[in-house]
Amino acid sequence: MRRDGRCAAQSNYRTKFTAFSACSAVNISYLEIQSLSQDANKPSLPSTLYTEEYFLNACEGYEEFVESQGERLSRRLSEAFAYAEVKPRMKVLDVGCGRGEILRHVTKLGARAYGVDYAEVAVKLSREATKDEPTPIGVYRTDAKRLPYPAGTFDRILMFDVVEHLFPWELDTALKDIQRVLKPQGMIVVHTAPNRWYDQYAYPIVRGVRRLQGKKYPANPRALNVEANVEVHVNEQSIVSLGQYLKRAGFTQVKVWLNSPPQHRIENIFFRGARHIFFKWAPFRWFFEREVFAVGVKPAR
């Protein structure tokens, strides 16, 4: 009887803990939306912020691109691309095509690749990177909020490391136009980083611990690792907010999840244990994992 009582108590605790976690996530998301509303009327970032130096020295995957000219993708670009499940004869649009390496990998799978970018430098780099591909690739300079394609054109649309560069009003508009140009049952695949909840809630803790260890961590989390992000990151997402954006745009079967880059630190047993808890257990992992992935499907007619 005692064991049954203990199991019942544990089950009741888990139920309460799960409910508490869900309520906390909703409350945080509400505060998140409130804090972002002040950006509603801000103009788009100038395209001139995105220079060749940015794409070749700061933008995700630049080391692999420079080394292989796009033959090899970075870990997280490769992971995001795999979720698209690109098949031969599909039409695939890369929104924010940057240097063009994703376009090359689309054509390798026998699909038709199309790329758009807001930055003139990106269009130049993408055209240069794809000029020798046997299948023609259309790369155009345009705004993600006004895609120059008829409704129902694409089987897949990729949006890798673009979301965080768009103000909330821009992201809403862009996702609605992306949904328009997708075919029924077509899929969008999104990757964005960092996780907004990491920056807001976990980073101050991480920074405090690292500073005690004698390491320098900037006060602004956007300056961590890539200082250029201070200027160009304006709208980081959480697992809750990104799902809400996709649903507002009309996507169904929305799934949002988190991941983190592998850590190769030599740490004592205390830090290894803490890392396991923070990165593997909910709700802690919602705040400590740094990368956000999502997929959504355009409903059938």
C-alpha positions as CSV (number, residue, x, y, z in Angstrom):
1,M,0.0,0.0,0.0
2,R,2.8,2.4,0.9
3,R,4.4,1.9,-2.5
4,D,1.2,2.5,-4.3
5,G,0.7,5.7,-2.3
6,R,4.2,6.9,-3.2
7,C,3.6,6.2,-6.9
8,A,0.3,8.1,-6.8
9,A,2.1,11.0,-5.0
10,Q,4.8,11.0,-7.7
11,S,2.3,10.9,-10.5
12,N,0.4,13.8,-8.8
13,Y,3.6,15.7,-8.5
14,R,4.5,15.2,-12.2
15,T,1.0,16.3,-13.2
16,K,1.3,19.5,-11.1
17,F,4.9,20.1,-12.4
18,T,3.8,19.7,-16.0
19,A,0.9,22.1,-15.5
20,F,3.1,24.6,-13.8
21,S,5.6,24.4,-16.6
22,A,2.9,24.9,-19.3
23,C,1.5,27.9,-17.4
24,S,5.0,29.4,-17.0
25,A,5.6,29.0,-20.7
26,V,2.3,30.7,-21.6
27,N,3.0,33.6,-19.1
28,I,6.5,34.1,-20.5
29,S,5.1,34.0,-24.1
30,Y,2.5,36.7,-23.2
31,L,5.3,38.9,-21.8
32,E,7.3,38.2,-24.9
33,I,4.5,39.4,-27.2
34,Q,4.0,42.5,-25.1
35,S,7.7,43.4,-25.2
36,L,7.8,42.9,-29.0
37,S,4.8,45.1,-29.7
38,Q,6.9,48.2,-29.5
39,D,8.7,47.0,-32.6
40,A,5.5,47.0,-34.7
41,N,6.3,50.2,-36.6
42,K,10.1,49.9,-37.0
43,P,11.4,50.0,-40.5
44,S,13.3,47.1,-42.1
45,L,17.0,46.9,-41.4
46,P,19.0,48.5,-44.2
47,S,20.3,45.8,-46.7
48,T,23.7,47.5,-46.6
49,L,24.3,46.0,-43.1
50,Y,24.8,42.7,-44.9
51,T,28.2,43.0,-46.4
52,E,30.5,40.5,-48.0
53,E,32.6,40.5,-44.9
54,Y,29.4,39.6,-42.9
55,F,28.6,36.6,-45.1
56,L,32.2,35.4,-45.3
57,N,33.3,36.1,-41.7
58,A,30.2,36.1,-39.4
59,C,27.1,34.5,-40.9
60,E,26.4,30.9,-39.9
61,G,28.3,28.3,-41.9
62,Y,30.9,30.7,-43.2
63,E,33.9,28.6,-42.2
64,E,32.6,25.5,-44.1
65,F,31.7,27.7,-47.1
66,V,35.1,29.4,-47.4
67,E,36.8,26.0,-47.0
68,S,34.7,24.1,-49.5
69,Q,32.9,26.7,-51.6
70,G,29.6,25.4,-50.4
71,E,30.3,21.7,-50.9
72,R,30.1,21.1,-47.2
73,L,27.4,22.5,-44.9
74,S,27.8,23.5,-41.3
75,R,26.3,21.2,-38.7
76,R,23.2,23.1,-38.0
77,L,22.5,24.0,-41.7
78,S,22.9,20.4,-42.6
79,E,20.5,19.4,-39.8
80,A,17.9,21.9,-40.9
81,F,18.2,21.0,-44.5
82,A,17.7,17.3,-43.7
83,Y,14.3,18.0,-42.2
84,A,13.1,19.4,-45.6
85,E,13.3,15.9,-47.1
86,V,13.9,17.3,-50.6
87,K,13.1,14.9,-53.4
88,P,13.8,14.9,-57.2
89,R,11.6,17.2,-59.3
90,M,10.5,19.3,-56.3
91,K,10.6,23.1,-56.5
92,V,12.5,24.5,-53.5
93,L,12.8,28.2,-52.5
94,D,15.5,29.3,-50.2
95,V,14.4,32.6,-48.6
96,G,17.5,34.4,-47.5
97,C,19.8,32.3,-49.6
98,G,22.9,34.2,-48.5
99,R,26.0,32.6,-50.0
100,G,24.1,30.0,-52.0
101,E,25.4,26.7,-50.6
102,I,21.9,25.5,-49.8
103,L,20.9,26.0,-53.4
104,R,23.8,23.8,-54.5
105,H,22.6,21.0,-52.2
106,V,19.1,21.3,-53.5
107,T,20.2,20.7,-57.0
108,K,22.3,17.7,-56.0
109,L,19.1,16.0,-54.9
110,G,17.6,16.5,-58.3
111,A,15.2,19.3,-57.3
112,R,14.8,22.7,-58.9
113,A,16.4,25.4,-56.7
114,Y,15.3,29.1,-56.4
115,G,16.9,31.7,-54.1
116,V,15.9,35.1,-52.9
117,D,17.8,37.6,-50.7
118,Y,17.3,41.1,-49.5
119,A,21.0,41.9,-49.7
120,E,22.6,42.7,-53.1
121,V,25.9,41.1,-51.9
122,A,24.1,37.9,-51.1
123,V,22.6,37.7,-54.6
124,K,26.1,38.2,-56.1
125,L,27.7,35.5,-53.8
126,S,24.9,33.0,-54.5
127,R,25.1,33.5,-58.3
128,E,28.8,33.0,-58.2
129,A,28.6,29.9,-56.0
130,T,26.0,28.3,-58.3
131,K,27.1,29.4,-61.8
132,D,28.6,26.0,-62.7
133,E,25.6,23.9,-61.6
134,P,24.2,21.8,-64.5
135,T,20.6,22.7,-63.6
136,P,19.7,26.4,-63.9
137,I,19.2,28.2,-60.6
138,G,17.2,31.4,-60.3
139,V,18.6,33.8,-57.7
140,Y,16.8,37.1,-57.3
141,R,17.1,40.2,-55.1
142,T,13.7,40.8,-53.4
143,D,12.1,41.3,-50.1
144,A,10.8,38.2,-48.2
145,K,7.6,40.1,-47.6
146,R,6.8,40.4,-51.4
147,L,7.9,37.1,-53.1
148,P,7.8,37.4,-57.0
149,Y,6.1,34.1,-57.6
150,P,2.5,32.9,-58.3
151,A,0.5,31.2,-55.6
152,G,1.1,27.5,-55.2
153,T,4.6,27.4,-56.8
154,F,6.8,25.5,-54.3
155,D,6.9,22.1,-52.6
156,R,9.4,23.3,-50.0
157,I,10.4,26.7,-48.7
158,L,13.5,27.0,-46.5
159,M,14.1,29.9,-44.0
160,F,17.4,29.3,-42.3
161,D,18.7,32.0,-40.0
162,V,16.4,34.7,-41.4
163,V,13.7,35.0,-38.8
164,E,15.8,36.8,-36.2
165,H,16.6,39.5,-38.8
166,L,12.9,40.5,-39.3
167,F,10.9,42.7,-37.0
168,P,7.7,41.1,-35.8
169,W,5.5,42.8,-38.3
170,E,7.9,41.8,-41.1
171,L,7.9,38.2,-40.0
172,D,4.1,38.0,-39.9
173,T,4.0,39.4,-43.4
174,A,6.8,37.2,-44.8
175,L,5.3,34.0,-43.5
176,K,1.9,34.8,-44.9
177,D,3.5,35.4,-48.4
178,I,5.5,32.2,-48.0
179,Q,2.3,30.3,-47.3
180,R,0.8,31.8,-50.4
181,V,3.5,30.6,-52.8
182,L,3.6,27.1,-51.3
183,K,1.7,24.3,-52.9
184,P,-1.1,22.7,-50.9
185,Q,0.6,20.2,-48.6
186,G,3.9,22.0,-49.2
187,M,6.2,22.5,-46.2
188,I,8.2,25.3,-44.7
189,V,11.3,24.5,-42.7
190,V,12.7,27.1,-40.3
191,H,15.9,27.4,-38.3
192,T,16.7,30.3,-36.1
193,A,19.1,31.0,-33.3
194,P,19.5,31.9,-30.5
195,N,16.5,30.8,-28.5
196,R,15.0,34.0,-27.1
197,W,14.4,32.4,-23.7
198,Y,18.1,31.5,-23.5
199,D,19.1,35.1,-24.0
200,Q,16.6,36.5,-21.6
201,Y,16.7,34.0,-18.8
202,A,19.5,31.5,-19.0
203,Y,22.3,33.7,-20.4
204,P,22.6,35.9,-17.2
205,I,23.1,32.7,-15.2
206,V,25.7,31.3,-17.7
207,R,27.5,34.7,-17.8
208,G,27.7,34.9,-14.0
209,V,29.2,31.4,-13.7
210,R,31.7,32.0,-16.5
211,R,32.8,35.3,-15.1
212,L,33.4,33.6,-11.7
213,Q,35.7,31.2,-13.7
214,G,37.6,34.2,-15.0
215,K,36.1,34.2,-18.5
216,K,34.8,37.3,-20.4
217,Y,31.2,37.1,-21.5
218,P,29.6,40.3,-22.9
219,A,26.7,41.9,-21.1
220,N,24.6,41.8,-24.3
221,P,24.0,38.2,-25.3
222,R,23.7,39.2,-29.0
223,A,27.5,40.0,-28.9
224,L,28.4,36.5,-27.8
225,N,30.6,34.8,-30.4
226,V,29.4,37.1,-33.3
227,E,29.6,40.8,-32.5
228,A,27.9,41.7,-35.8
229,N,24.6,40.2,-34.5
230,V,24.2,43.2,-32.2
231,E,23.2,45.2,-35.3
232,V,21.3,42.6,-37.3
233,H,19.4,40.5,-34.7
234,V,16.1,42.1,-33.8
235,N,13.6,39.3,-33.3
236,E,14.8,36.1,-31.6
237,Q,12.3,33.3,-31.1
238,S,11.3,30.8,-28.4
239,I,9.6,27.4,-28.9
240,V,6.2,29.1,-28.1
241,S,6.5,32.3,-30.2
242,L,7.8,30.7,-33.4
243,G,4.9,28.2,-33.3
244,Q,2.4,31.1,-32.9
245,Y,3.9,33.0,-35.9
246,L,3.5,29.9,-38.1
247,K,-0.1,29.2,-37.0
248,R,-1.1,32.9,-37.5
249,A,0.2,32.6,-41.1
250,G,-2.1,29.7,-41.7
251,F,0.2,26.7,-41.3
252,T,-0.9,23.4,-39.9
253,Q,0.9,20.4,-38.5
254,V,3.3,22.9,-36.8
255,K,6.1,21.4,-34.9
256,V,8.8,23.4,-33.0
257,W,11.7,21.9,-31.1
258,L,15.1,22.8,-29.7
259,N,18.7,21.7,-30.1
260,S,22.1,22.8,-29.1
261,P,25.6,22.7,-30.6
262,P,27.8,20.0,-29.2
263,Q,29.9,21.0,-26.2
264,H,33.4,19.7,-26.0
265,R,34.3,21.2,-22.6
266,I,36.4,19.4,-20.0
267,E,34.4,19.9,-16.8
268,N,34.1,18.4,-13.3
269,I,31.3,16.0,-12.3
270,F,29.2,18.9,-10.9
271,F,29.2,20.9,-14.1
272,R,28.6,17.7,-16.2
273,G,25.6,16.9,-14.0
274,A,24.2,20.4,-14.2
275,R,24.7,20.5,-18.0
276,H,22.7,17.2,-18.3
277,I,19.8,18.6,-16.2
278,F,19.7,22.0,-17.9
279,F,19.9,20.6,-21.5
280,K,17.9,17.4,-21.1
281,W,15.2,18.0,-18.6
282,A,12.0,20.1,-19.1
283,P,11.4,22.9,-18.3
284,F,15.1,23.8,-18.0
285,R,16.0,22.8,-21.5
286,W,13.4,25.2,-22.9
287,F,15.7,28.0,-21.6
288,F,19.2,26.5,-22.0
289,E,19.0,25.0,-25.5
290,R,20.0,27.6,-28.1
291,E,18.7,26.6,-31.5
292,V,15.1,26.6,-32.6
293,F,13.8,24.5,-35.4
294,A,10.3,24.4,-36.9
295,V,8.2,22.9,-39.7
296,G,4.7,23.8,-40.9
297,V,2.5,22.5,-43.7
298,K,0.1,24.5,-46.0
299,P,-3.3,22.9,-45.7
300,A,-4.8,21.0,-48.7
301,R,-7.5,22.9,-50.6
